[in-house]
Amino acid sequence: MGSGSSARDMAVLVTGGAGYIGSHAVLALLDAGWRVVVIDNLVTGFRWAVPQGATLVEGDIADGPLVEATISGHGIGAIMHFAGSVVVPESVSNPLKYYHNNTAKSRALLESAVNGGVRHFIFSSTAATYGIPDRVPISEDAPKRPINPYGMSKLMTEAMLADVAAAHPMNYCALRYFNVAGADPAGRSGQSTAGATHLIKIAVEAATGKRDHVSVFGADYATEDGTGVRDYIHVSDLADAHVHALEALIAEPGVSRTMNCGYGRGFSVLQVLDAVDRVTNMKIERRMAPRRPGDPDALVADNRAILSTLPWRPRYDDLDRIVTDALNWERQLSLRARPD
C-alpha cells in the first residue's frame, strides 16, 4: 500500500471526479485502498463516471458551506482538484469564464480547505503555463509565459497554492500535465465529453464513424514532418502519479512540489494518425487546415523531476497502447444509448 498506509483513515476529496481525468484518479485511489469522496456539479461530468465505491456529492466547489460540510462529514484529509474548464480556444473567446471557473473557484475551494483543516492538496495544472517554450524538453523551472487565459488561470492558482502553503499548515503538489489521452485499460472509464478537442479522441471518433475526417492544423511547423509534436501521457499513468504524489505529501508534510507529467518524448500529429490507422487497420481521412493561433511547434516534458522524486514509473508508455485503449472506450461509448 506504500508509504501512505498509515494515513488511510482519512478520505480524499476529488473535485471534478465525474470528468475524464478525475474519474481515472478516483479509480487509482480506490484501487490503492483509499476512501474517496467526489464533488462535481455535473456540468461537464457524468454521474455514471463516478466509480462504485466512491461517494458523490453533487454541487459546486465554490459552495463554501457544502464543501466545508463535506470535509468535516467525511473526514477529508487531502484534496485532488481537477474541476475546471479546459478548452483553450474557448478560454481566448471567453476569458472571464476561465478566470471564474479555474481561478476564483479554486480560491474558494482553498478557503474551504484551510477552514476545514485539510493538510494536503494536489492540483491539476498544465503545460499551458509555459506558453511557447524556449527549449524542448521543458523543465519545471522554464519561464512561465502563458499565451492563453486557460494557462494563465492555472498559473494563478499555482501562485495561490504557494501562498496558502506558506501561510497555513498545508502542502501541495501541482502536476503540470502534457497531452493526456487513452482510457482505463479495464474499460471502466474514458473520455466521454462531447465536442472534445484532443487529437486522439477526435481520431478514434473518426475511426468509429462519428466523424468523417480529422483536420490537421498546420503542416509548416519546425518539426520533422511539419506537424505539431506533443508528449502524450496515458490517463491511467497520470492517475497513478496523483496517488504517488499524495503519498509523498503525507510522508513530507513540510515539502510542496511542482512537477511535469509526461513521458519525455513527443509524437507529431501525423505519427498519431499513423498509429490510429495501424491499430484500426483502416485509413482515416486527413484534411490539412490552417494553423490554430498559439499552437507551439513542440511541447515535450522534461520528466526527470517526477522520476527522481516519486516511485512512479509509467506502465502504458506506448502510443499504440494509448490509441487502443481510447478506441476500445470509444466503441463502448457507442453502445451506450446516451450518456446521462
C-alpha positions in Angstrom: 0.0 0.0 0.0 3.0 2.3 0.0 4.1 5.0 2.4 0.6 6.4 2.9 -1.0 3.4 4.5 -0.8 4.9 8.0 -3.0 7.8 6.7 -5.7 5.6 5.2 -8.1 6.6 7.9 -8.6 9.9 6.1 -10.6 10.3 2.9 -9.6 12.1 -0.3 -11.9 14.6 -1.8 -11.7 14.6 -5.6 -13.1 17.7 -7.3 -14.3 17.0 -10.9 -14.3 13.3 -10.2 -17.1 12.7 -12.7 -14.9 14.1 -15.5 -12.3 12.5 -17.7 -9.0 12.7 -15.7 -10.8 13.0 -12.3 -12.7 9.7 -12.8 -9.4 7.9 -13.5 -7.8 9.4 -10.4 -10.8 8.1 -8.4 -10.2 4.6 -9.8 -6.5 4.8 -9.0 -7.3 5.9 -5.4 -9.9 3.2 -4.9 -7.5 0.6 -6.4 -4.9 1.7 -3.8 -7.3 1.4 -0.9 -8.3 5.0 -0.2 -11.7 6.2 0.8 -12.9 8.7 -1.9 -15.5 11.4 -2.0 -16.2 13.2 -5.3 -17.6 16.6 -5.6 -18.9 17.6 -9.1 -21.5 19.9 -10.4 -22.1 17.5 -13.4 -22.0 20.4 -15.9 -19.4 18.5 -18.0 -19.1 15.4 -15.9 -21.3 12.3 -15.8 -22.9 10.7 -12.8 -22.2 7.2 -14.2 -18.4 8.1 -14.5 -18.1 8.1 -10.7 -17.0 4.6 -9.8 -18.8 2.4 -7.4 -17.1 2.7 -4.0 -16.8 6.5 -4.2 -19.3 8.8 -2.6 -20.7 11.5 -5.0 -21.6 14.9 -3.6 -23.4 16.9 -6.3 -22.5 20.5 -6.0 -20.1 23.3 -6.8 -16.5 23.6 -5.4 -17.2 27.3 -4.8 -20.1 26.5 -2.4 -18.2 27.0 0.9 -20.8 25.6 3.3 -21.3 22.5 1.2 -17.5 21.9 0.8 -16.8 22.5 4.5 -19.6 20.2 5.5 -18.2 17.5 3.1 -14.7 17.9 4.6 -15.9 17.6 8.2 -18.6 15.0 7.5 -16.3 12.6 5.6 -13.0 13.2 7.4 -11.3 14.6 4.3 -7.5 15.0 4.8 -6.5 15.6 1.2 -8.0 17.2 -1.9 -7.2 16.4 -5.5 -8.5 19.3 -7.6 -9.5 18.5 -11.2 -12.7 20.6 -11.5 -12.4 23.4 -14.1 -12.7 24.4 -17.7 -10.1 23.1 -20.2 -10.8 24.2 -23.8 -8.0 26.6 -24.9 -9.8 28.3 -27.8 -12.9 28.9 -25.6 -10.6 30.5 -23.0 -9.5 33.0 -25.6 -13.0 33.9 -26.6 -14.5 33.8 -23.1 -11.6 34.6 -20.7 -13.8 35.6 -17.8 -15.4 32.1 -17.7 -11.9 30.6 -17.2 -10.9 33.1 -14.5 -14.2 32.3 -12.8 -14.2 28.5 -13.1 -10.4 27.9 -12.7 -9.1 30.8 -10.6 -11.9 32.3 -8.5 -13.5 28.9 -7.7 -10.1 27.4 -6.8 -9.6 30.3 -4.4 -13.0 29.5 -2.8 -12.0 25.8 -2.6 -8.7 26.6 -1.0 -10.5 28.8 1.6 -12.8 25.8 2.5 -9.8 23.5 2.7 -8.0 25.9 5.1 -11.1 26.3 7.2 -11.6 22.5 7.3 -8.0 21.8 8.3 -7.1 19.9 5.1 -3.3 19.3 5.1 -2.6 18.1 1.5 -3.7 19.5 -1.8 -2.9 18.1 -5.3 -3.6 20.4 -8.2 -4.3 19.5 -11.8 -2.1 22.1 -13.7 -1.0 22.2 -17.2 2.0 22.6 -19.6 0.0 25.6 -20.9 1.6 27.5 -18.0 4.8 27.6 -20.1 3.4 29.1 -23.2 5.8 28.9 -26.2 8.9 27.2 -24.7 12.4 28.5 -25.4 13.7 24.9 -25.5 12.3 21.4 -25.5 12.0 19.3 -23.4 10.6 21.8 -21.0 11.8 21.7 -17.4 9.7 22.9 -14.4 11.9 26.0 -14.0 11.4 27.1 -17.6 9.8 30.6 -17.9 6.1 30.7 -17.3 4.5 32.8 -20.1 1.0 31.5 -20.8 -0.3 32.6 -24.2 -4.0 32.0 -23.3 -6.3 32.6 -20.4 -6.5 28.8 -19.7 -2.8 28.6 -19.0 -2.9 31.9 -17.0 -5.9 30.8 -15.0 -4.0 27.7 -13.9 -0.7 29.6 -13.2 -2.7 32.0 -11.0 -4.0 29.0 -9.0 -0.4 27.7 -8.6 0.6 31.1 -7.2 -2.3 30.9 -4.7 -1.3 27.5 -3.6 2.3 28.6 -2.9 1.0 31.5 -0.8 -1.5 29.4 1.1 1.1 26.7 1.8 3.4 29.4 3.2 0.7 30.8 5.5 -1.1 27.6 6.6 -0.2 24.0 7.6 -0.9 22.7 4.1 1.5 21.3 1.5 0.7 20.8 -2.2 1.8 19.2 -5.4 1.0 21.0 -8.7 1.2 18.5 -11.6 1.6 20.1 -15.0 0.1 17.7 -17.5 1.2 17.5 -21.1 -1.3 15.8 -23.5 -3.5 13.4 -21.7 -5.0 10.6 -23.7 -6.3 7.0 -23.6 -8.7 5.3 -21.2 -8.7 2.9 -18.3 -7.3 -0.4 -19.7 -10.0 -2.3 -17.9 -12.7 -0.2 -19.7 -14.0 1.4 -16.5 -13.7 5.0 -17.7 -12.6 7.1 -20.6 -13.0 10.4 -22.3 -16.7 10.9 -22.7 -17.2 14.7 -23.2 -18.9 15.7 -26.5 -17.1 18.1 -28.7 -13.6 17.1 -27.4 -10.6 19.0 -28.9 -8.0 16.3 -28.1 -6.4 14.7 -31.2 -6.5 11.1 -30.1 -10.1 11.4 -29.1 -11.0 13.0 -32.4 -9.1 10.4 -34.3 -10.9 7.4 -32.6 -14.2 9.2 -33.2 -13.3 9.2 -36.9 -12.3 5.6 -36.7 -15.7 4.6 -35.2 -17.7 6.6 -37.8 -18.6 9.6 -35.6 -16.6 12.0 -37.8 -15.8 11.7 -41.5 -12.3 13.2 -41.3 -9.6 14.6 -39.0 -8.3 18.1 -39.5 -4.5 18.6 -39.3 -3.9 22.2 -38.2 -0.7 23.3 -39.8 2.0 21.4 -41.7 4.7 24.1 -41.6 5.9 23.7 -38.0 9.6 23.4 -37.3 9.3 19.6 -36.7 10.4 16.6 -38.7 7.2 16.2 -40.7 5.9 19.8 -40.3 3.1 19.0 -37.9 2.9 19.8 -34.2 4.7 17.5 -31.7 3.2 16.7 -28.4 4.0 14.5 -25.4 1.0 12.1 -25.0 0.6 10.5 -21.5 -1.8 7.7 -20.8 -4.5 8.9 -18.4 -4.1 5.8 -16.1 -0.4 6.6 -15.7 -1.3 10.2 -14.9 -3.8 9.0 -12.3 -1.2 6.8 -10.7 1.1 9.8 -10.5 -1.5 11.5 -8.4 -1.6 8.7 -5.9 2.2 8.7 -5.6 2.1 12.5 -5.2 -0.4 12.1 -2.3 1.8 9.6 -0.5 4.8 11.9 -0.9 2.8 14.9 0.5 1.8 12.8 3.6 5.4 11.5 4.0 6.9 15.0 3.9 4.3 17.5 5.2 6.7 20.4 5.0 7.5 19.9 1.3 5.5 21.2 -1.6 6.3 20.3 -5.2 5.6 21.3 -8.8 6.2 18.6 -11.4 5.7 17.9 -15.1 3.6 14.8 -16.0 4.7 13.5 -19.4 6.8 10.7 -20.9 9.6 12.9 -22.1 9.2 12.2 -25.8 6.8 13.5 -28.4 4.8 12.4 -31.4 3.7 14.5 -34.3 0.1 14.8 -35.4 0.8 12.6 -38.4 2.6 10.0 -36.3 -0.5 9.8 -34.0 -2.8 9.4 -37.0 -0.5 6.7 -38.4 -0.9 4.9 -35.1 -4.7 5.1 -35.3 -4.5 3.7 -38.8 -2.2 0.9 -37.6 -4.4 0.0 -34.6 -7.7 0.1 -36.6 -6.3 -1.4 -39.8 -8.1 1.4 -41.7 -7.2 4.8 -43.2 -8.7 7.8 -41.6 -9.2 10.8 -43.9 -6.8 13.6 -43.0 -7.6 17.2 -44.2 -5.0 19.9 -44.0 -6.1 23.1 -42.3 -4.5 26.4 -41.3 -2.6 26.6 -38.1 -4.5 27.5 -35.0 -3.3 30.6 -33.2 -1.0 29.9 -30.3 0.0 26.3 -31.1 3.7 25.8 -30.3 5.8 23.6 -32.6 6.6 21.1 -29.9 5.6 20.5 -26.3 7.6 17.7 -24.6 8.1 17.3 -20.9 11.4 17.1 -19.1 10.1 14.5 -16.6 13.3 13.9 -14.6 11.9 15.6 -11.5 8.9 13.3 -11.1 11.0 10.2 -11.9 13.6 11.2 -9.3 11.1 12.3 -6.7 8.3 9.7 -6.8 8.4 5.9 -7.2 6.1 6.5 -10.2 7.0 4.7 -13.4 4.8 4.7 -16.5 3.1 1.4 -17.3 1.5 2.4 -20.6 4.2 4.4 -22.3 3.3 3.2 -25.8 1.5 5.2 -28.4 -0.3 2.2 -29.9 -1.5 1.2 -26.4 -2.8 4.7 -25.7 -4.7 4.6 -29.0 -6.0 1.1 -28.4 -7.4 2.0 -25.0 -9.0 5.2 -26.4 -10.5 3.2 -29.3 -11.9 0.5 -27.0 -13.6 3.2 -24.9 -15.0 5.0 -27.9 -16.6 1.7 -29.1 -18.0 1.2 -25.6 -19.5 4.7 -25.6 -21.1 4.0 -29.0 -23.0 1.1 -27.3 -24.4 3.4 -24.6 -27.8 4.8 -25.6 -26.9 8.2 -24.4 -24.7 9.4 -21.5 -26.9 10.9 -18.8 
